[in-house]
């Protein structure tokens, strides 16, 4: 451990927690490529899991009144289904390879969203279940679970506060499930030293607090643009990082 690791790590975690608190997602998408520059990738995935759980405890409390229980339940069930194979893949396949496949797919769907292309979803419940499965799979295998759900909800033109609250609660439930699954698959063995993690917690808490304050001031259109910017930048960083590690 050195000062560079702590500095880069703290900046990465503050940035991730701030924007994730504002938008309801994006923590791992921002933090993973940045933190993995100074911390081994699989260790990064474990650190981000616990740091995100800390953030969710606070944001789930502040967004409770705005969430839709049916939506949260449907997508969460899908995530639980996807987590199981995703955890298995984490142990047996290369994380950079998975990140490469995910980032290419995300860039395709981001482009469709930017040009305002909309998929007509006739069976909304089935569609939400499906996006949850994809999210759970990639969340467990790469720590990046937000983009599939974000892009799906944007496709539905979901209202800002409802979208932020739904994502906050969905990811809160699935994070706990992922943590339990990691325990049984032995994923925590990837972490040899937890010291860096403890240094990152203060940056995490400050970012969460400031982000939650700013979230209340965003308009619907600004919120949509912010979510697309976060997804796009995070995906590009993940793509570059995955290519470098192949």
C-alpha positions in Angstrom: 0.0 0.0 0.0 1.3 3.5 -0.9 0.0 7.1 -1.1 -0.7 6.8 -4.8 -3.0 3.8 -4.2 -4.9 5.7 -1.5 -5.1 8.9 -3.5 -6.3 7.4 -6.8 -8.6 5.0 -4.9 -10.2 7.8 -2.9 -10.8 10.0 -5.9 -12.3 7.0 -7.8 -14.6 6.1 -4.9 -15.7 9.7 -4.1 -16.6 10.3 -7.8 -18.4 7.0 -8.0 -20.4 7.5 -4.8 -21.3 11.1 -5.7 -22.7 10.3 -9.1 -24.3 7.0 -8.0 -26.2 8.9 -5.3 -27.3 11.5 -7.8 -28.5 9.1 -10.4 -29.2 5.9 -8.5 -26.7 3.9 -10.4 -23.2 4.0 -11.9 -21.0 3.2 -8.9 -19.2 0.2 -10.3 -19.2 1.6 -13.8 -17.2 4.6 -12.6 -15.2 3.0 -9.8 -14.1 -0.3 -11.4 -11.9 1.1 -14.3 -10.4 3.8 -12.0 -9.8 1.7 -8.9 -8.5 -1.3 -10.9 -5.6 0.9 -12.0 -4.1 0.6 -8.5 -5.8 -2.4 -7.1 -6.1 -5.9 -8.7 -9.3 -6.2 -10.7 -10.9 -9.1 -8.7 -10.0 -7.4 -5.4 -11.5 -4.2 -6.8 -14.8 -6.0 -7.5 -15.0 -7.2 -3.9 -14.1 -3.8 -2.5 -16.8 -2.1 -4.7 -19.4 -4.6 -3.5 -19.0 -3.6 0.1 -18.5 0.2 -0.5 -21.7 0.2 -2.6 -23.6 -1.6 0.2 -22.5 1.2 2.6 -23.9 3.8 0.1 -27.2 1.9 -0.4 -28.0 1.8 3.3 -28.2 5.6 3.2 -29.9 6.1 -0.2 -32.5 3.4 0.3 -33.6 5.3 3.4 -33.9 8.6 1.5 -35.7 7.2 -1.6 -38.2 4.8 0.1 -41.2 7.0 -0.5 -40.7 7.2 -4.3 -40.1 3.6 -5.2 -42.6 1.2 -7.0 -42.6 -2.1 -5.1 -43.8 -4.2 -8.1 -41.1 -2.9 -10.4 -38.4 -3.4 -7.7 -39.6 -6.9 -7.0 -39.7 -8.0 -10.7 -36.3 -6.7 -11.6 -34.8 -7.9 -8.4 -36.0 -11.5 -9.0 -34.4 -11.3 -12.5 -31.1 -10.1 -10.9 -31.2 -13.0 -8.4 -31.5 -15.4 -11.3 -28.6 -13.8 -13.2 -26.3 -13.6 -10.1 -25.8 -17.4 -9.9 -24.3 -18.0 -13.3 -22.5 -14.7 -13.1 -20.7 -15.7 -9.9 -19.7 -19.0 -11.5 -18.3 -17.2 -14.5 -16.2 -14.9 -12.3 -14.3 -17.9 -11.0 -13.7 -19.6 -14.3 -13.4 -16.9 -17.1 -11.3 -13.8 -17.5 -12.8 -10.7 -16.1 -11.3 -8.5 -18.9 -12.9 -10.7 -21.5 -16.3 -10.3 -19.8 -15.8 -6.6 -19.5 -15.0 -6.4 -23.2 -18.2 -8.2 -24.3 -20.3 -6.1 -21.9 -18.9 -2.8 -23.0 -19.4 -3.5 -26.7 -23.0 -4.5 -26.1 -23.6 -1.4 -24.0 -22.2 1.0 -26.6 -24.6 -0.4 -29.1 -27.6 0.2 -26.8 -26.3 3.6 -25.7 -26.2 4.7 -29.4 -29.8 3.6 -29.8 -30.8 5.7 -26.8 -28.9 8.8 -27.9 -30.7 8.7 -31.3 -34.0 8.3 -29.3 -34.7 4.8 -30.7 -37.3 3.0 -28.6 -38.0 -0.7 -28.3 -41.8 -1.3 -27.9 -42.1 -3.6 -24.9 -45.5 -5.3 -25.1 -45.0 -7.5 -22.0 -43.5 -5.1 -19.5 -43.2 -7.5 -16.6 -41.3 -10.0 -18.8 -39.0 -7.2 -20.2 -38.1 -6.1 -16.7 -37.4 -9.6 -15.6 -35.1 -10.1 -18.5 -33.2 -6.9 -17.9 -32.8 -7.9 -14.3 -31.3 -11.3 -15.4 -28.7 -9.5 -17.6 -27.9 -7.0 -14.9 -27.5 -9.7 -12.2 -25.2 -11.8 -14.5 -22.8 -8.9 -15.3 -23.0 -7.5 -11.8 -21.7 -10.8 -10.3 -19.1 -11.4 -13.0 -17.8 -7.8 -13.5 -19.4 -5.7 -10.7 -21.1 -3.6 -13.4 -24.8 -4.2 -13.0 -26.4 -0.8 -13.6 -26.3 -0.1 -17.3 -28.8 -2.8 -18.5 -31.4 -1.6 -16.1 -30.7 2.1 -16.7 -31.0 1.7 -20.5 -34.2 -0.3 -20.1 -35.8 2.3 -17.8 -34.7 5.1 -20.1 -36.4 3.2 -23.0 -39.6 3.3 -20.9 -39.2 7.0 -20.3 -39.5 6.5 -16.5 -39.9 9.6 -14.4 -36.7 10.8 -12.7 -37.5 10.3 -9.0 -39.2 7.0 -9.7 -36.3 5.7 -11.8 -33.6 6.7 -9.2 -35.6 5.2 -6.3 -36.3 2.0 -8.1 -32.7 1.5 -9.1 -31.5 2.3 -5.6 -33.7 -0.4 -4.1 -33.1 -3.0 -6.8 -29.4 -2.7 -6.4 -29.7 -2.7 -2.6 -31.4 -6.1 -2.7 -29.2 -7.6 -5.3 -26.0 -6.4 -3.6 -26.9 -8.4 -0.5 -27.6 -11.4 -2.6 -24.3 -11.1 -4.5 -22.4 -10.8 -1.1 -24.0 -14.0 0.1 -23.3 -15.8 -3.2 -19.6 -14.6 -3.2 -19.2 -16.2 0.2 -20.3 -19.6 -1.0 -18.3 -19.4 -4.2 -15.1 -18.4 -2.4 -14.7 -15.1 -4.2 -13.6 -13.3 -1.0 -10.4 -15.3 -1.2 -9.3 -12.9 -4.0 -8.6 -10.2 -1.3 -5.3 -10.7 0.4 -5.3 -7.4 2.3 -8.3 -5.3 3.4 -6.2 -2.3 4.6 -6.9 -0.2 1.4 -10.6 -0.8 1.8 -10.7 1.0 5.2 -9.0 4.0 3.7 -11.6 4.3 1.0 -14.6 4.4 3.3 -14.4 8.1 4.2 -14.3 9.2 0.6 -17.3 6.9 0.0 -19.4 8.6 2.8 -18.6 12.1 1.7 -19.6 11.4 -1.9 -22.9 9.8 -0.8 -23.8 12.7 1.3 -23.1 15.4 -1.3 -24.6 13.4 -4.1 -27.9 12.9 -2.3 -28.1 16.6 -1.7 -27.6 17.4 -5.4 -30.1 14.8 -6.6 -33.1 16.8 -5.5 -32.1 19.8 -7.8 -32.0 17.9 -11.1 -34.6 18.4 -13.8 -36.0 15.4 -15.8 -34.0 16.2 -18.9 -30.8 16.9 -17.1 -31.2 13.7 -15.2 -31.6 11.8 -18.5 -28.5 13.4 -20.0 -26.5 12.8 -16.8 -27.4 9.1 -16.8 -26.4 8.7 -20.5 -23.1 10.5 -19.8 -22.3 8.3 -16.9 -23.1 5.1 -18.8 -21.2 6.2 -21.9 -18.0 7.4 -20.1 -18.0 4.4 -17.8 -18.5 2.0 -20.7 -15.6 3.6 -22.6 -13.3 3.4 -19.6 -14.3 -0.3 -19.1 -13.7 -1.1 -22.8 -10.2 0.5 -22.7 -9.4 -1.2 -19.4 -10.5 -4.6 -20.7 -8.5 -4.3 -23.9 -5.4 -3.3 -22.0 -5.7 -6.4 -19.7 -6.4 -9.0 -22.4 
